[in-house]
Amino acid sequence: MRNTMRNRMRNRMRTAPFGGTMRGCRAVAILLGLSLSLGLCVGCAPVKPPPSPGAAPEPPEFRGRSEQALPGAQTAQGGSCVLRPLKDVPRQRWDAVGMRMVAGELQAQVTPSHHLSYRPPAQECVLETLTLGEATAVVHYNPLEKGSSTLLYRIELTRPGGSRSEVLVLYSGIASFVSGQPLFHVSEERDGLIAWYAMYSSEPSYAVIVELLRQIASGSARPLMSVRWPPGAKKPQIVSFDRQRLK
């Protein structure tokens, strides 16, 4: 049943034109909600039972002896900001189905905010401040959480002249379920334009994100897709779609 549902949603995303794809995302989101209620979402973390009264709190899963904390990086609770060690080399994804699904999540929001939404992060912390040429980046990190849309990195990017934008690295449980493999995506929101620069089939390392951030800050990065959602419009407008790289 799980594979049948996934294949139906995947085929719809592959064959529908851009307009149909965006309109169909609400139906896909509803189907995903049904799959979640039936326990069919392979990309979502299992729901843990509430702790017993008086039981000691469980330590965060991302902390371990092999992890390294950056000096001076603190969480809102005063603890160290620790990067989770990664074993896999991140692989970029170039499938148009995944990209359309990620972009379609913007319109599928129950309450359109004209911004990419994600679940409030549980342990977001300031990792460090980077100097990228003439730009400055304040990097926020949140250990990986599984869900329909969750935050991994949030970067406040300030360019010369004071121009500001926000770069997000998100995990999409919806697109992961439809495509059958994990999907992380990197986007920048700047002056009302949302541009996606990369997708990965496993959690991208911090070094990979920093290198991509340098390219975004310098203007040398080329987006896979970009959309704009004008105020009052019922759906986002597709500004660009890289047909050469997305297959």
N, C-alpha and C positions, 0 to 999 in steps of 0.2 A: 504493500500500500504506500509506503514511504517513497519508494522509487517511482511508482506510477505518478504520484502527486508532483514529485520533483521534475519528472520528464515532461509533464503537461505544462508546467510553468516555464521550463527552459525552452520548450518549443515555441510557446507564445512569445517569449522575449526575442527569440531568434528570427521569427518570421514576420512579426508586426513591424510596420513602418514606425518612424520616430514618434509621430503623433499618437498612433495607436498604442505604442509602447508606454508612453507617459500616461495615457488614459487608463491603461490596463493595470497600472501598478496598484491601484486601490484594491482591485480584485485579488491580485497576487498577495498583498498584505493581509487580506482577509483569510485567504487560504493558508498563509503562513501561521496566522493566529490560531486557526483550527489545528494545524499540525503541532503547534506548541502545546495546545490543550490536550492532545493525544499522546504527547511525549515523543513526537517523531522528528524533532529538530536535532540533527546530529551535530550542529555547530554550537549548541547552547549548553551551558553548564547545568548539571542537575540541581534541583532545588534542595537545599539542605534543611533538615528539620530544625526547629528552634532549639537552642541549648537548654539543658536541664537547669532548673533553679539552683543557683549556687555554684554551677560549673565554671571552671576557669575558661576565659575566652581563648579561642583557637588562634595561634600565631598566623600572620599573613603568609599565604602559600609562596609568595615570591621571595621570601627571605631565606638565605642559606649560607653555609660557610664559604662557598666559592664565589659569592657575590661581592662586588666592590662598590662602596658608596663614594660619590664625589665629595671632596672636601667642602664643607660649608653648606651643602645642599640640605634643606630641611623641609619636612612636611608641615602641614598646618598644625599637626599635633606635636611638633617639636622633634620627631624622629628623623633618622637619616633617610635621604632619598636614594633608594637602592635600585639599580638596573637589574632586571632579571637576566640570568645567563641564558644564552641561546646556543643550541647545538646545530640547528639547520642553517644552511646558507640561503638567504631569502631569494626566491625566484620571482621575477616579474611575470605578470599575466598580461596577455594581449588579446583576450577574447572580448568581442563586442557585446556578447550577452551579459557578461559581468559588468561591463562599463555602463550599459543601458540600464541595468537593474539598479546599480548604485545611484545613477543620476535620477532614475525614476522614484527613488525613495524620497526625494525632495518634495515631489508633488503628492506622494502617498501619505504625508503627515496628516494626522487627523485635524490639527489646527495649523494651517500654513503659516510659517514664520518667515518665509523667504530666506531662511538660513538652514544649513545642515544641522539636524538635531541629533543628540545622542543622550544616552542615560547619564544622569549626574555621576561623575566619577567618585569612587569610594575613597581613594587615597592619592589624589592629585597633589603633586609637589613641584617646586621650582628646582629644576635640575642644574641649570647654569645659564649664564648670559654669554652669548657668542658675538664676536665681531667678524662679520662676513664682508670683507672689503669696506665699503662705506656704509653698510647696513648693520644694524644691531638686532639680535634675536634673543628673546627671553624664552627659554625652553621649559615647558611644563611636561611632567611625565606622570602617567597613571599605569600601574601594573595591569597587564592584560586581564580583562573581564570579558566573559562571553555573554552575548545578548543580541538583540535585534540591531542595535547600533551603540557601540561603546568607544570610549576615548582611549588612545594609547599615548599620543603626544599632542600638545597644543602649543604652538609657537607664535608669539607676538613679534611680528617683524616690522621694524622701523627703517625706512629708507631715507636717503638724504633729502632734506627739506621738510622732514616730519611726516611724510606719507606713511600711513600704517595699514597693515593687513594682518590677517590671521591664517596660519597654516595648520590644518588638522590632519592627523593620522588616525583613522578610524577603522575599527573592525566591524564588518557588516555580517551579522548572522543571517539576515534575509538573503543576501546575494550568495553567501556561503552555502546555504541550504539549497537554493535553486541550482547553482552551478556544480554542487557536489564536492567542493573543496574550499578550504578557507580563503577568504578574500579580505585583504587590508587595502585601503586606498588613501592616497595623499592628495589633498586639495588645498587651494588658497582662495579665500574670499577677499576681494579687493574692489572697492568702488562699485559694489553691487554685482560684480561678476564672480561666479564660482567656477574655478578651473581645476580639473583633475590632471595630475602630472604622472601618477604611477599607481599600479595595482600590484599586489604581491600575494602569492599563494601560501606564505608562511610569515610569521611575525618579522618585520624588517628590523635589522640591528640599528643601533643608534648611529654608528658610523655611516651606514647607508643613508639614513635620514639627513644627517648633517651634510653629506655631499650633495644630495638633491636640493637641500635648502640653500646651499651656496649657488647652485644654478638658478633657482627661483629668484633669489635676491639679485643676482646679476642680470637677469632677464634672458639668460641663454637656454633655460628650460622651455621645451615646447609642450603645450598641454595635449593630452589625449582627447579631451572634450571640455567644452566650456558652455555654461548656460547663464542666462540673466532672467530674473523674475521681476518685471516692472511692477510697481505698486498698482494694485487694482486688477492686474491680470489674473486669469483663472489658472494659468499654468506657466511654467518656465519656458523661455524661448531658447532654443539651441543656437548658440553662436558659432561653435566650431565642433567638428568631429573628424578625427584623424583616421580616414579610411585606409591609409597605407599601412599603419601600424596595428589597427584594430581589425581583427578578422572574425 
